């Protein structure tokens, strides 16, 4: 039986933290990504999906969500580190993801709550 462990990172990026050369992510005007080599995929009005390299911590993933959402609320950014698990299209809302897509994600940035909810599936 698999257990799903959810953890949460909140707050804002540390004062003085620098992002290297910003990457224009296109779907949100003026949005930039920190230099974690993450790429925004498909996006709808509320939900975006992103693919990031493995090894990023929850605060780095929260930075990606903040960058993609900018000041847009409501906004959610689902993040994966496995390109094979990444959905082809972003859903219209959080409920539009299948269970297997949810448990394969690293987590989701929820702009309304200023938090990243990390998903860890333990056997």
MOPAC internal coordinates of N, CA, C and O (Angstrom, degrees):
PM7 1SCF
backbone

  N    0.0000 0     0.00 0     0.00 0    0    0    0
  C    1.4360 1     0.00 0     0.00 0    1    0    0
  C    1.5323 1   108.87 1     0.00 0    2    1    0
  O    1.2310 1   120.60 1   -46.99 1    3    2    1
  N    1.3200 1   116.47 1   133.01 1    3    2    1
  C    1.4548 1   120.78 1   179.50 1    5    3    2
  C    1.5140 1   110.36 1   -90.08 1    6    5    3
  O    1.2310 1   121.16 1   -38.97 1    7    6    5
  N    1.3261 1   115.38 1   141.03 1    7    6    5
  C    1.4554 1   121.12 1   173.05 1    9    7    6
  C    1.5098 1   107.09 1  -108.29 1   10    9    7
  O    1.2310 1   120.41 1   -40.84 1   11   10    9
  N    1.3104 1   116.82 1   139.16 1   11   10    9
  C    1.4564 1   121.35 1   176.11 1   13   11   10
  C    1.5178 1   106.90 1  -106.21 1   14   13   11
  O    1.2310 1   121.05 1   -57.00 1   15   14   13
  N    1.3393 1   115.61 1   123.00 1   15   14   13
  C    1.4565 1   121.49 1  -178.19 1   17   15   14
  C    1.5197 1   108.00 1  -109.40 1   18   17   15
  O    1.2310 1   120.32 1   -58.03 1   19   18   17
  N    1.3316 1   116.99 1   121.97 1   19   18   17
  C    1.4497 1   121.91 1   179.53 1   21   19   18
  C    1.5197 1   109.45 1  -106.71 1   22   21   19
  O    1.2310 1   120.46 1   -49.88 1   23   22   21
  N    1.3220 1   116.73 1   130.12 1   23   22   21
  C    1.4544 1   121.64 1   174.11 1   25   23   22
  C    1.5163 1   107.59 1  -125.82 1   26   25   23
  O    1.2310 1   120.43 1   -18.13 1   27   26   25
  N    1.3026 1   116.79 1   161.87 1   27   26   25
  C    1.4553 1   120.00 1  -172.81 1   29   27   26
  C    1.5173 1   111.34 1  -133.19 1   30   29   27
  O    1.2310 1   120.56 1   -45.25 1   31   30   29
  N    1.3470 1   116.54 1   134.75 1   31   30   29
  C    1.4681 1   122.48 1   173.59 1   33   31   30
  C    1.5187 1   107.14 1  -115.81 1   34   33   31
  O    1.2310 1   120.50 1   -51.48 1   35   34   33
  N    1.3126 1   116.66 1   128.52 1   35   34   33
  C    1.4590 1   120.17 1  -179.45 1   37   35   34
  C    1.5143 1   110.08 1  -126.32 1   38   37   35
  O    1.2310 1   121.49 1    -0.90 1   39   38   37
  N    1.3127 1   114.75 1   179.10 1   39   38   37
  C    1.4493 1   120.11 1   176.47 1   41   39   38
  C    1.5033 1   112.13 1   102.51 1   42   41   39
  O    1.2310 1   121.33 1    11.41 1   43   42   41
  N    1.2928 1   115.06 1  -168.59 1   43   42   41
  C    1.4543 1   120.60 1  -178.61 1   45   43   42
  C    1.5136 1   109.44 1  -119.71 1   46   45   43
  O    1.2310 1   120.99 1   -15.68 1   47   46   45
  N    1.3145 1   115.72 1   164.32 1   47   46   45
  C    1.4527 1   119.64 1   179.17 1   49   47   46
  C    1.5238 1   109.16 1   -62.38 1   50   49   47
  O    1.2310 1   120.24 1   -38.70 1   51   50   49
  N    1.2996 1   117.14 1   141.30 1   51   50   49
  C    1.4575 1   121.64 1  -177.10 1   53   51   50
  C    1.5234 1   111.21 1   -57.44 1   54   53   51
  O    1.2310 1   121.11 1   -39.55 1   55   54   53
  N    1.3103 1   115.48 1   140.45 1   55   54   53
  C    1.4628 1   120.28 1   177.74 1   57   55   54
  C    1.5119 1   109.44 1   -58.09 1   58   57   55
  O    1.2310 1   120.78 1   -44.85 1   59   58   57
  N    1.3103 1   116.12 1   135.15 1   59   58   57
  C    1.4513 1   120.91 1   178.91 1   61   59   58
  C    1.5170 1   114.20 1    83.20 1   62   61   59
  O    1.2310 1   120.20 1   174.77 1   63   62   61
  N    1.3385 1   117.23 1    -5.23 1   63   62   61
  C    1.4566 1   118.68 1   177.79 1   65   63   62
  C    1.5214 1   108.21 1   -66.32 1   66   65   63
  O    1.2310 1   121.03 1   -47.06 1   67   66   65
  N    1.2945 1   115.64 1   132.94 1   67   66   65
  C    1.4639 1   119.31 1  -175.52 1   69   67   66
  C    1.5176 1   110.35 1  -106.74 1   70   69   67
  O    1.2310 1   121.11 1   -39.20 1   71   70   69
  N    1.3044 1   115.48 1   140.80 1   71   70   69
  C    1.4414 1   121.10 1   169.40 1   73   71   70
  C    1.5072 1   105.04 1  -101.33 1   74   73   71
  O    1.2310 1   120.52 1   -42.05 1   75   74   73
  N    1.2926 1   116.60 1   137.95 1   75   74   73
  C    1.4651 1   119.10 1   176.65 1   77   75   74
  C    1.5169 1   107.72 1   -67.44 1   78   77   75
  O    1.2310 1   119.85 1    27.18 1   79   78   77
  N    1.2905 1   117.89 1  -152.82 1   79   78   77
  C    1.4559 1   121.97 1  -179.66 1   81   79   78
  C    1.5341 1   109.78 1   -53.93 1   82   81   79
  O    1.2310 1   119.09 1   -63.18 1   83   82   81
  N    1.3431 1   119.34 1   116.82 1   83   82   81
  C    1.4614 1   120.01 1   179.45 1   85   83   82
  C    1.5236 1   111.74 1   -64.17 1   86   85   83
  O    1.2310 1   121.26 1   -31.65 1   87   86   85
  N    1.3195 1   115.19 1   148.35 1   87   86   85
  C    1.4554 1   121.43 1   177.30 1   89   87   86
  C    1.5183 1   107.42 1  -108.58 1   90   89   87
  O    1.2310 1   119.78 1   -57.00 1   91   90   89
  N    1.3204 1   118.03 1   123.00 1   91   90   89
  C    1.4575 1   121.31 1   178.00 1   93   91   90
  C    1.5201 1   108.32 1   -71.43 1   94   93   91
  O    1.2310 1   120.41 1   -57.39 1   95   94   93
  N    1.3354 1   116.83 1   122.61 1   95   94   93
  C    1.4529 1   119.79 1  -178.30 1   97   95   94
  C    1.5180 1   112.69 1   -96.44 1   98   97   95
  O    1.2310 1   119.95 1   175.09 1   99   98   97
  N    1.3043 1   117.69 1    -4.91 1   99   98   97
  C    1.4480 1   121.38 1   167.29 1  101   99   98
  C    1.5131 1   118.43 1    81.79 1  102  101   99
  O    1.2310 1   118.40 1   128.99 1  103  102  101
  N    1.3135 1   120.65 1   -51.01 1  103  102  101
  C    1.4531 1   119.63 1  -170.26 1  105  103  102
  C    1.5233 1   113.75 1   -79.34 1  106  105  103
  O    1.2310 1   119.47 1   159.77 1  107  106  105
  N    1.2934 1   118.61 1   -20.23 1  107  106  105
  C    1.4635 1   122.24 1   176.42 1  109  107  106
  C    1.5193 1   106.91 1  -117.79 1  110  109  107
  O    1.2310 1   120.65 1   -59.96 1  111  110  109
  N    1.3041 1   116.36 1   120.04 1  111  110  109
  C    1.4574 1   120.50 1  -175.58 1  113  111  110
  C    1.5239 1   111.46 1   -55.96 1  114  113  111
  O    1.2310 1   120.75 1   -54.38 1  115  114  113
  N    1.3165 1   116.17 1   125.62 1  115  114  113
  C    1.4551 1   121.75 1   176.90 1  117  115  114
  C    1.5152 1   114.99 1    78.61 1  118  117  115
  O    1.2310 1   119.62 1  -179.37 1  119  118  117
  N    1.3370 1   118.33 1     0.63 1  119  118  117
  C    1.4673 1   120.34 1  -178.51 1  121  119  118
  C    1.5223 1   110.11 1   -73.35 1  122  121  119
  O    1.2310 1   121.15 1   -38.94 1  123  122  121
  N    1.3108 1   115.41 1   141.06 1  123  122  121
  C    1.4603 1   121.22 1   176.53 1  125  123  122
  C    1.5145 1   109.04 1  -131.99 1  126  125  123
  O    1.2310 1   120.70 1   -23.01 1  127  126  125
  N    1.3017 1   116.27 1   156.99 1  127  126  125
  C    1.4560 1   120.98 1   177.42 1  129  127  126
  C    1.5133 1   109.83 1  -110.10 1  130  129  127
  O    1.2310 1   120.19 1   -35.60 1  131  130  129
  N    1.3278 1   117.24 1   144.40 1  131  130  129
  C    1.4603 1   118.72 1   171.79 1  133  131  130
  C    1.5196 1   108.54 1   -64.43 1  134  133  131
  O    1.2310 1   119.97 1   -16.10 1  135  134  133
  N    1.3072 1   117.66 1   163.90 1  135  134  133
  C    1.4650 1   120.76 1  -173.12 1  137  135  134
  C    1.5211 1   113.41 1   -78.25 1  138  137  135
  O    1.2310 1   120.17 1  -128.71 1  139  138  137
  N    1.3121 1   117.28 1    51.29 1  139  138  137
  C    1.4549 1   121.16 1   178.89 1  141  139  138
  C    1.5245 1   110.89 1   -97.32 1  142  141  139
  O    1.2310 1   120.56 1  -172.04 1  143  142  141
  N    1.3350 1   116.54 1     7.96 1  143  142  141
  C    1.4496 1   122.09 1  -179.46 1  145  143  142
  C    1.5188 1   112.32 1    63.46 1  146  145  143
  O    1.2310 1   120.19 1  -150.52 1  147  146  145
  N    1.3111 1   117.24 1    29.48 1  147  146  145
  C    1.4508 1   121.74 1   174.85 1  149  147  146
  C    1.5221 1   108.71 1   -85.76 1  150  149  147
  O    1.2310 1   121.10 1   -28.21 1  151  150  149
  N    1.3184 1   115.51 1   151.79 1  151  150  149
  C    1.4524 1   120.85 1  -179.63 1  153  151  150
  C    1.5144 1   108.55 1  -129.91 1  154  153  151
  O    1.2310 1   120.65 1   -48.88 1  155  154  153
  N    1.3296 1   116.36 1   131.12 1  155  154  153
  C    1.4517 1   120.16 1   175.37 1  157  155  154
  C    1.5115 1   108.93 1   -79.06 1  158  157  155
  O    1.2310 1   121.16 1   -45.41 1  159  158  157
  N    1.3161 1   115.39 1   134.59 1  159  158  157
  C    1.4576 1   120.83 1   177.24 1  161  159  158
  C    1.5127 1   109.75 1   -98.63 1  162  161  159
  O    1.2310 1   121.04 1    44.07 1  163  162  161
  N    1.2824 1   115.61 1  -135.93 1  163  162  161
  C    1.4566 1   122.92 1  -179.37 1  165  163  162
  C    1.5332 1   110.47 1   -63.61 1  166  165  163
  O    1.2310 1   120.99 1   -28.36 1  167  166  165
  N    1.3382 1   115.72 1   151.64 1  167  166  165
  C    1.4640 1   120.24 1   177.93 1  169  167  166
  C    1.5261 1   109.50 1  -145.61 1  170  169  167
  O    1.2310 1   121.28 1   -32.63 1  171  170  169
  N    1.3287 1   115.17 1   147.37 1  171  170  169
  C    1.4596 1   122.11 1   171.30 1  173  171  170
  C    1.5238 1   106.59 1  -115.85 1  174  173  171
  O    1.2310 1   120.21 1     9.81 1  175  174  173
  N    1.2989 1   117.21 1  -170.19 1  175  174  173
  C    1.4576 1   120.67 1  -179.35 1  177  175  174
  C    1.5214 1   112.01 1   -58.52 1  178  177  175
  O    1.2310 1   120.11 1   142.49 1  179  178  177
  N    1.3266 1   117.39 1   -37.51 1  179  178  177
  C    1.4635 1   121.65 1  -174.76 1  181  179  178
  C    1.5274 1   113.29 1  -109.72 1  182  181  179
  O    1.2310 1   119.65 1   143.20 1  183  182  181
  N    1.3192 1   118.28 1   -36.80 1  183  182  181
  C    1.4612 1   122.59 1  -170.50 1  185  183  182
  C    1.5241 1   111.63 1  -111.82 1  186  185  183
  O    1.2310 1   121.12 1   -43.34 1  187  186  185
  N    1.3435 1   115.46 1   136.66 1  187  186  185
  C    1.4643 1   122.50 1   170.76 1  189  187  186
  C    1.5150 1   108.08 1  -122.58 1  190  189  187
  O    1.2310 1   121.25 1   -26.55 1  191  190  189
  N    1.3306 1   115.21 1   153.45 1  191  190  189
  C    1.4561 1   119.46 1   172.81 1  193  191  190
  C    1.5216 1   107.57 1  -118.38 1  194  193  191
  O    1.2310 1   121.10 1   -32.75 1  195  194  193
  N    1.3324 1   115.50 1   147.25 1  195  194  193
  C    1.4669 1   120.69 1  -178.54 1  197  195  194
  C    1.5156 1   109.50 1  -139.74 1  198  197  195
  O    1.2310 1   121.28 1   -30.01 1  199  198  197
  N    1.3265 1   115.16 1   149.99 1  199  198  197
  C    1.4544 1   121.77 1   175.12 1  201  199  198
  C    1.5242 1   107.45 1  -117.38 1  202  201  199
  O    1.2310 1   120.87 1   -48.83 1  203  202  201
  N    1.3266 1   115.94 1   131.17 1  203  202  201
  C    1.4644 1   122.25 1  -178.58 1  205  203  202
  C    1.5187 1   109.01 1  -127.99 1  206  205  203
  O    1.2310 1   120.44 1   -21.22 1  207  206  205
  N    1.3208 1   116.77 1   158.78 1  207  206  205
  C    1.4687 1   118.81 1   174.92 1  209  207  206
  C    1.5319 1   110.45 1   -68.21 1  210  209  207
  O    1.2310 1   120.57 1   -22.58 1  211  210  209
  N    1.3130 1   116.52 1   157.42 1  211  210  209
  C    1.4625 1   120.19 1   176.80 1  213  211  210
  C    1.5307 1   109.35 1   -67.77 1  214  213  211
  O    1.2310 1   121.04 1   -21.90 1  215  214  213
  N    1.3114 1   115.61 1   158.10 1  215  214  213
  C    1.4579 1   120.40 1   174.25 1  217  215  214
  C    1.5110 1   115.96 1    95.00 1  218  217  215
  O    1.2310 1   119.45 1   173.89 1  219  218  217
  N    1.3370 1   118.66 1    -6.11 1  219  218  217
  C    1.4645 1   118.83 1   178.48 1  221  219  218
  C    1.5272 1   109.39 1   -75.90 1  222  221  219
  O    1.2310 1   120.59 1   -37.75 1  223  222  221
  N    1.3351 1   116.48 1   142.25 1  223  222  221
  C    1.4620 1   119.55 1   178.01 1  225  223  222
  C    1.5263 1   109.94 1   -84.61 1  226  225  223
  O    1.2310 1   120.86 1    -7.05 1  227  226  225
  N    1.3299 1   115.97 1   172.95 1  227  226  225
  C    1.4666 1   120.00 1  -175.12 1  229  227  226
  C    1.5234 1   112.48 1   -63.85 1  230  229  227
  O    1.2310 1   119.47 1   147.51 1  231  230  229
  N    1.3158 1   118.62 1   -32.49 1  231  230  229
  C    1.4627 1   119.75 1   179.07 1  233  231  230
  C    1.5315 1   110.77 1   -68.76 1  234  233  231
  O    1.2310 1   120.24 1   141.45 1  235  234  233
  N    1.3251 1   117.15 1   -38.55 1  235  234  233
  C    1.4627 1   120.15 1   175.81 1  237  235  234
  C    1.5306 1   110.87 1   -64.80 1  238  237  235
  O    1.2310 1   120.57 1   139.91 1  239  238  237
  N    1.3335 1   116.52 1   -40.09 1  239  238  237
  C    1.4578 1   120.04 1   177.80 1  241  239  238
  C    1.5340 1   110.66 1   -67.45 1  242  241  239
  O    1.2310 1   120.36 1   144.57 1  243  242  241
  N    1.3275 1   116.92 1   -35.43 1  243  242  241
  C    1.4696 1   120.62 1   175.14 1  245  243  242
  C    1.5246 1   110.14 1   -63.08 1  246  245  243
  O    1.2310 1   120.05 1   140.44 1  247  246  245
  N    1.3437 1   117.52 1   -39.56 1  247  246  245
  C    1.4684 1   121.36 1   176.84 1  249  247  246
  C    1.5253 1   111.33 1   -59.04 1  250  249  247
  O    1.2310 1   120.71 1   140.51 1  251  250  249
  N    1.3257 1   116.25 1   -39.49 1  251  250  249
  C    1.4608 1   120.82 1   178.57 1  253  251  250
  C    1.5278 1   109.78 1   -63.23 1  254  253  251
  O    1.2310 1   120.67 1   133.85 1  255  254  253
  N    1.3298 1   116.33 1   -46.15 1  255  254  253
  C    1.4682 1   119.94 1   177.91 1  257  255  254
  C    1.5142 1   111.85 1   -60.23 1  258  257  255
  O    1.2310 1   120.52 1   134.96 1  259  258  257
  N    1.3301 1   116.61 1   -45.04 1  259  258  257
  C    1.4703 1   120.60 1   178.53 1  261  259  258
  C    1.5277 1   110.82 1   -58.80 1  262  261  259
  O    1.2310 1   121.00 1   136.78 1  263  262  261
  N    1.3323 1   115.69 1   -43.22 1  263  262  261
  C    1.4633 1   120.52 1  -177.64 1  265  263  262
  C    1.5235 1   111.71 1   -65.27 1  266  265  263
  O    1.2310 1   120.45 1   137.53 1  267  266  265
  N    1.3150 1   116.74 1   -42.47 1  267  266  265
  C    1.4582 1   119.95 1  -178.34 1  269  267  266
  C    1.5283 1   110.73 1   -70.54 1  270  269  267
  O    1.2310 1   119.82 1   136.10 1  271  270  269
  N    1.3267 1   117.95 1   -43.90 1  271  270  269
  C    1.4695 1   120.22 1  -178.51 1  273  271  270
  C    1.5248 1   112.52 1   -74.15 1  274  273  271
  O    1.2310 1   120.25 1   145.81 1  275  274  273
  N    1.3147 1   117.12 1   -34.19 1  275  274  273
  C    1.4648 1   118.67 1  -174.78 1  277  275  274
  C    1.5232 1   109.38 1    58.27 1  278  277  275
  O    1.2310 1   120.41 1    50.78 1  279  278  277
  N    1.3147 1   116.82 1  -129.22 1  279  278  277
  C    1.4699 1   121.73 1   179.88 1  281  279  278
  C    1.5233 1   113.01 1   -95.23 1  282  281  279
  O    1.2310 1   119.98 1  -172.87 1  283  282  281
  N    1.3333 1   117.65 1     7.13 1  283  282  281
  C    1.4647 1   121.64 1  -177.18 1  285  283  282
  C    1.5235 1   110.08 1   -74.93 1  286  285  283
  O    1.2310 1   120.40 1   -51.93 1  287  286  285
  N    1.3248 1   116.85 1   128.07 1  287  286  285
  C    1.4649 1   123.66 1   174.59 1  289  287  286
  C    1.5181 1   106.57 1  -139.86 1  290  289  287
  O    1.2310 1   118.53 1   -49.20 1  291  290  289
  N    1.3027 1   120.40 1   130.80 1  291  290  289
  C    1.4646 1   126.63 1     1.19 1  293  291  290
  C    1.5249 1   110.90 1   -76.47 1  294  293  291
  O    1.2310 1   121.48 1   -29.01 1  295  294  293
  N    1.3240 1   114.78 1   150.99 1  295  294  293
  C    1.4634 1   121.67 1   178.53 1  297  295  294
  C    1.5209 1   108.88 1  -157.68 1  298  297  295
  O    1.2310 1   121.01 1   -43.44 1  299  298  297
  N    1.3199 1   115.67 1   136.56 1  299  298  297
  C    1.4570 1   121.55 1   174.78 1  301  299  298
  C    1.5082 1   109.73 1  -134.18 1  302  301  299
  O    1.2310 1   120.55 1   -38.53 1  303  302  301
  N    1.3254 1   116.56 1   141.47 1  303  302  301
  C    1.4639 1   121.83 1   178.03 1  305  303  302
  C    1.5267 1   108.04 1  -126.25 1  306  305  303
  O    1.2310 1   120.75 1   -66.95 1  307  306  305
  N    1.3230 1   116.17 1   113.05 1  307  306  305
  C    1.4534 1   122.29 1   175.00 1  309  307  306
  C    1.5173 1   108.13 1   -88.31 1  310  309  307
  O    1.2310 1   120.50 1   -45.36 1  311  310  309
  N    1.3449 1   116.65 1   134.64 1  311  310  309
  C    1.4663 1   121.79 1  -174.63 1  313  311  310
  C    1.5254 1   110.24 1  -122.60 1  314  313  311
  O    1.2310 1   121.56 1   -47.72 1  315  314  313
  N    1.3298 1   114.63 1   132.28 1  315  314  313
  C    1.4655 1   122.64 1   174.70 1  317  315  314
  C    1.5118 1   109.58 1  -122.39 1  318  317  315
  O    1.2310 1   120.63 1   -24.63 1  319  318  317
  N    1.3474 1   116.40 1   155.37 1  319  318  317
  C    1.4583 1   120.22 1   171.74 1  321  319  318
  C    1.5227 1   111.03 1  -116.80 1  322  321  319
  O    1.2310 1   120.27 1  -177.07 1  323  322  321
  N    1.3129 1   117.09 1     2.93 1  323  322  321
  C    1.4589 1   122.71 1   176.90 1  325  323  322
  C    1.5293 1   108.39 1  -115.29 1  326  325  323
  O    1.2310 1   119.86 1   -70.57 1  327  326  325
  N    1.3297 1   117.88 1   109.43 1  327  326  325
  C    1.4636 1   119.91 1  -178.06 1  329  327  326
  C    1.5240 1   113.43 1   -58.92 1  330  329  327
  O    1.2310 1   120.08 1   152.19 1  331  330  329
  N    1.3321 1   117.44 1   -27.81 1  331  330  329
  C    1.4644 1   120.58 1   179.31 1  333  331  330
  C    1.5271 1   111.94 1   -69.68 1  334  333  331
  O    1.2310 1   119.70 1   153.98 1  335  334  333
  N    1.3336 1   118.17 1   -26.02 1  335  334  333
  C    1.4618 1   122.48 1  -177.91 1  337  335  334
  C    1.5234 1   112.54 1   -89.37 1  338  337  335
  O    1.2310 1   120.38 1   164.46 1  339  338  337
  N    1.3157 1   116.89 1   -15.54 1  339  338  337
  C    1.4618 1   122.20 1  -176.91 1  341  339  338
  C    1.5256 1   110.59 1   -64.12 1  342  341  339
  O    1.2310 1   119.54 1   -53.22 1  343  342  341
  N    1.3442 1   118.48 1   126.78 1  343  342  341
  C    1.4635 1   119.50 1   176.99 1  345  343  342
  C    1.5281 1   110.74 1   -63.77 1  346  345  343
  O    1.2310 1   120.59 1   -29.87 1  347  346  345
  N    1.3048 1   116.48 1   150.13 1  347  346  345
  C    1.4668 1   120.99 1  -179.96 1  349  347  346
  C    1.5267 1   111.05 1   -67.06 1  350  349  347
  O    1.2310 1   120.43 1   144.61 1  351  350  349
  N    1.3133 1   116.78 1   -35.39 1  351  350  349
  C    1.4650 1   122.03 1  -177.78 1  353  351  350
  C    1.5197 1   110.30 1  -133.51 1  354  353  351
  O    1.2310 1   120.51 1   -35.93 1  355  354  353
  N    1.3170 1   116.64 1   144.07 1  355  354  353
  C    1.4690 1   120.85 1   174.45 1  357  355  354
  C    1.5310 1   108.54 1   -71.64 1  358  357  355
  O    1.2310 1   120.22 1   -39.45 1  359  358  357
  N    1.3288 1   117.18 1   140.55 1  359  358  357
  C    1.4621 1   119.99 1   177.17 1  361  359  358
  C    1.5316 1   110.61 1   -77.16 1  362  361  359
  O    1.2310 1   120.58 1   -13.83 1  363  362  361
  N    1.2972 1   116.50 1   166.17 1  363  362  361
  C    1.4726 1   121.15 1   177.50 1  365  363  362
  C    1.5213 1   111.72 1   -69.59 1  366  365  363
  O    1.2310 1   120.18 1   151.36 1  367  366  365
  N    1.3586 1   117.26 1   -28.64 1  367  366  365
  C    1.4677 1   121.88 1   178.34 1  369  367  366
  C    1.5288 1   108.38 1  -150.18 1  370  369  367
  O    1.2310 1   120.91 1    -6.14 1  371  370  369
  N    1.3239 1   115.87 1   173.86 1  371  370  369
  C    1.4715 1   120.61 1  -177.08 1  373  371  370
  C    1.5215 1   112.61 1   -59.21 1  374  373  371
  O    1.2310 1   120.24 1   147.30 1  375  374  373
  N    1.3306 1   117.15 1   -32.70 1  375  374  373
  C    1.4658 1   120.95 1  -178.40 1  377  375  374
  C    1.5226 1   112.93 1   -68.59 1  378  377  375
  O    1.2310 1   120.13 1   169.35 1  379  378  377
  N    1.3325 1   117.36 1   -10.65 1  379  378  377
  C    1.4537 1   120.90 1  -177.15 1  381  379  378
  C    1.5181 1   115.05 1   -81.47 1  382  381  379
  O    1.2310 1   120.09 1   178.08 1  383  382  381
  N    1.3191 1   117.43 1    -1.92 1  383  382  381
  C    1.4662 1   120.33 1   177.83 1  385  383  382
  C    1.5169 1   110.28 1   -90.91 1  386  385  383
  O    1.2310 1   120.83 1   -38.60 1  387  386  385
  N    1.3269 1   116.01 1   141.40 1  387  386  385
  C    1.4577 1   121.35 1   175.46 1  389  387  386
  C    1.5301 1   109.42 1   -74.80 1  390  389  387
  O    1.2310 1   120.39 1   -24.02 1  391  390  389
  N    1.3191 1   116.85 1   155.98 1  391  390  389
  C    1.4686 1   122.22 1  -179.50 1  393  391  390
  C    1.5283 1   111.45 1   -53.81 1  394  393  391
  O    1.2310 1   120.10 1   136.29 1  395  394  393
  N    1.3412 1   117.42 1   -43.71 1  395  394  393
  C    1.4696 1   119.87 1  -178.89 1  397  395  394
  C    1.5258 1   111.64 1   -66.77 1  398  397  395
  O    1.2310 1   119.80 1   150.02 1  399  398  397
  N    1.3221 1   117.98 1   -29.98 1  399  398  397
  C    1.4655 1   120.70 1   175.36 1  401  399  398
  C    1.5251 1   110.71 1   -70.11 1  402  401  399
  O    1.2310 1   120.68 1   139.28 1  403  402  401
  N    1.3211 1   116.30 1   -40.72 1  403  402  401
  C    1.4682 1   120.96 1  -179.86 1  405  403  402
  C    1.5303 1   110.85 1   -63.34 1  406  405  403
  O    1.2310 1   120.09 1   130.25 1  407  406  405
  N    1.3308 1   117.44 1   -49.75 1  407  406  405
  C    1.4675 1   119.71 1  -175.98 1  409  407  406
  C    1.5212 1   113.01 1   -72.80 1  410  409  407
  O    1.2310 1   119.80 1   164.41 1  411  410  409
  N    1.3402 1   117.98 1   -15.59 1  411  410  409
  C    1.4623 1   119.88 1   176.85 1  413  411  410
  C    1.5283 1   112.01 1   -90.21 1  414  413  411
  O    1.2310 1   120.07 1   171.90 1  415  414  413
  N    1.3369 1   117.46 1    -8.10 1  415  414  413
  C    1.4684 1   121.97 1   179.83 1  417  415  414
  C    1.5239 1   110.19 1   -78.59 1  418  417  415
  O    1.2310 1   120.87 1   -25.04 1  419  418  417
  N    1.3393 1   115.94 1   154.96 1  419  418  417
  C    1.4724 1   120.72 1   171.13 1  421  419  418
  C    1.5139 1   109.79 1   -74.10 1  422  421  419
  O    1.2310 1   120.60 1   150.50 1  423  422  421
  N    1.3368 1   116.45 1   -29.50 1  423  422  421
  C    1.4518 1   120.47 1   179.37 1  425  423  422
  C    1.5092 1   111.28 1   158.02 1  426  425  423
  O    1.2310 1   121.59 1    11.62 1  427  426  425
  N    1.3319 1   114.57 1  -168.38 1  427  426  425
  C    1.4645 1   120.82 1  -177.03 1  429  427  426
  C    1.5259 1   110.23 1  -140.56 1  430  429  427
  O    1.2310 1   120.65 1   -45.40 1  431  430  429
  N    1.3299 1   116.37 1   134.60 1  431  430  429
  C    1.4525 1   123.27 1   171.72 1  433  431  430
  C    1.5201 1   106.94 1   -86.96 1  434  433  431
  O    1.2310 1   120.36 1   -51.69 1  435  434  433
  N    1.3431 1   116.91 1   128.31 1  435  434  433
  C    1.4641 1   122.37 1   177.63 1  437  435  434
  C    1.5235 1   106.85 1  -116.48 1  438  437  435
  O    1.2310 1   120.94 1   -76.92 1  439  438  437
  N    1.3245 1   115.80 1   103.08 1  439  438  437
  C    1.4658 1   120.88 1  -174.25 1  441  439  438
  C    1.5238 1   112.42 1   -62.40 1  442  441  439
  O    1.2310 1   120.30 1   143.60 1  443  442  441
  N    1.3257 1   117.03 1   -36.40 1  443  442  441
  C    1.4650 1   119.95 1  -178.82 1  445  443  442
  C    1.5164 1   112.43 1   -60.18 1  446  445  443
  O    1.2310 1   120.40 1   148.84 1  447  446  445
  N    1.3208 1   116.84 1   -31.16 1  447  446  445
  C    1.4658 1   122.57 1  -179.68 1  449  447  446
  C    1.5201 1   112.51 1  -102.61 1  450  449  447
  O    1.2310 1   120.29 1   178.34 1  451  450  449
  N    1.3396 1   117.05 1    -1.66 1  451  450  449
  C    1.4614 1   121.83 1  -176.30 1  453  451  450
  C    1.5311 1   110.24 1    50.12 1  454  453  451
  O    1.2310 1   121.06 1  -130.16 1  455  454  453
  N    1.3547 1   115.58 1    49.84 1  455  454  453
  C    1.4596 1   118.99 1  -177.52 1  457  455  454
  C    1.5221 1   112.08 1  -145.91 1  458  457  455
  O    1.2310 1   121.60 1   -30.04 1  459  458  457
  N    1.3380 1   114.55 1   149.96 1  459  458  457
  C    1.4567 1   122.14 1   172.92 1  461  459  458
  C    1.5129 1   107.05 1  -108.10 1  462  461  459
  O    1.2310 1   120.42 1   -56.21 1  463  462  461
  N    1.3129 1   116.81 1   123.79 1  463  462  461
  C    1.4639 1   121.97 1   178.76 1  465  463  462
  C    1.5195 1   107.30 1  -101.12 1  466  465  463
  O    1.2310 1   120.73 1   -71.03 1  467  466  465
  N    1.3275 1   116.22 1   108.97 1  467  466  465
  C    1.4567 1   121.67 1  -179.50 1  469  467  466
  C    1.5180 1   110.39 1   -81.69 1  470  469  467
  O    1.2310 1   120.51 1   -38.12 1  471  470  469
  N    1.3132 1   116.62 1   141.88 1  471  470  469
  C    1.4576 1   122.47 1   179.63 1  473  471  470
  C    1.5133 1   108.10 1  -115.02 1  474  473  471
  O    1.2310 1   120.74 1   -56.20 1  475  474  473
  N    1.3219 1   116.20 1   123.80 1  475  474  473
  C    1.4619 1   122.46 1   178.52 1  477  475  474
  C    1.5050 1   107.28 1  -128.88 1  478  477  475
  O    1.2310 1   120.50 1   -63.37 1  479  478  477
  N    1.3113 1   116.65 1   116.63 1  479  478  477
  C    1.4649 1   120.93 1  -179.24 1  481  479  478
  C    1.5171 1   107.99 1   -97.10 1  482  481  479
  O    1.2310 1   120.53 1   -63.21 1  483  482  481
  N    1.3151 1   116.59 1   116.79 1  483  482  481
  C    1.4661 1   122.09 1   179.94 1  485  483  482
  C    1.5246 1   108.52 1  -108.29 1  486  485  483
  O    1.2310 1   120.88 1   -39.03 1  487  486  485
  N    1.3216 1   115.91 1   140.97 1  487  486  485
  C    1.4730 1   120.19 1   177.65 1  489  487  486
  C    1.4999 1   109.84 1   -86.87 1  490  489  487
  O    1.2310 1   120.10 1   180.00 1  491  490  489

